[in-house]
Amino acid sequence: MSKFWSPVVRELTPYVPGEQPRERLIKLNTNENPYPPAPGVGAVLRDFPTDHLRLYPDPESRALRQALARELGVTVEEVFVGNGSDEVLALAFHAFFCQARPLAMPDITYSFYPVYCRLYGIERRTHALDDQWQVDLEAFGPDCGGVIFANPNAPTGHGHGRDAIAGLLERVTESVVLVDEAYVDFGGESAVPLVARYPNLLVTGTFSKSRSLAGIRLGYAVGSPELIEGLERVKDSFNSYPIDSLASAIGIAALEDREHFEACREKVITTRERTRRRLADLGFEALPSQTNFILARHSEFDAAQLFVGLRERGILVRHFGSDALRDFLRISIGTEDEMNSLIETLETFCR
Ligand SMILES: *Cc1c(COP(=O)(O)O)cnc(C)c1O
């Protein structure tokens, strides 16, 4: 605590990211992609004209937005880009949720949302997941300052279909419904096609997971032109050039390689299903997942002890300290070899 901190900063509880270890570990704790980005990304890095770095990047990130618009089947006026989807989310909180009415969200979802509520002084209203660990969409009504959840949800892994999201949007029409699709490429159904029908729907996405680019920090939002303009107003009051020239070129190269993208996500999905079956064989309850991670608990073995045991053997997974998730481990999907090591190590504990 410092006397120089503002009152808001004194009260913050910042988001705690998963550990980025210095030693070589099997890293299954932050939902990164185990496969490299598209080969075209390497070509951009090799061939990028260094002299371009003298100049500020395009403040509107037109080329990247155009590439995304093509990929997602929307217009460029319906696309916003930011320095990682965490930044896009922060700007969206500022643009749409800073208001008197509370923001509604599931009680278990991406833990950054409560952090932003604190930062911006937004009141939060939480709704319990149902008995299948699924977001209970029926719980959300029209009397709120907005709705936010991840779909598929984190860290539970379940995703609702487009029709269910449309049902929610029929009820909540007077405030923004933000659907965070960070994991949608691993088996979820995107709500992007609903954007044309519902002017209050904002869908966010990221290059960090399915495009293997967590290190370059690229995220986006898709919504009606009025929502995108709202985001731009906040962005241009904060940082006019969030996307650097190199990141933009890298993002475009990643989007151009559909074959690489499909091959990587299929590998992750296949490994995920195989890992789920093997965890079940070891006595874990592994929740169904449409993401690149699995949330699993064991009826006999304590999750905190398993976490420590794995860490000692060089395997890093995520354990959350909250009451609701204390019994679970969240395991990111790595390569087949990495998951084999995980299962073999767990076998030594559980047999
Ligand atoms: C990983 C993640 C993000 C953040 O992605 P970045 O683009 O890397 O900032 C946002 N939402 C959810 C639910 C995530 O899991």
The ligand as an ORCA input file, in Angstrom:
! r2SCAN-3c Opt
* xyz 0 1
  C      -7.883    -16.123    -22.550
  C      -9.180    -15.404    -22.377
  C      -9.333    -14.066    -22.739
  C      -8.153    -13.181    -23.032
  O      -7.567    -13.343    -24.199
  P      -6.422    -12.347    -24.682
  O      -6.859    -12.046    -26.068
  O      -5.173    -13.151    -24.619
  O      -6.392    -11.131    -23.827
  C     -10.576    -13.490    -22.666
  N     -11.635    -14.177    -22.230
  C     -11.526    -15.463    -21.834
  C     -12.723    -16.179    -21.337
  C     -10.296    -16.098    -21.876
  O     -10.167    -17.343    -21.421
*
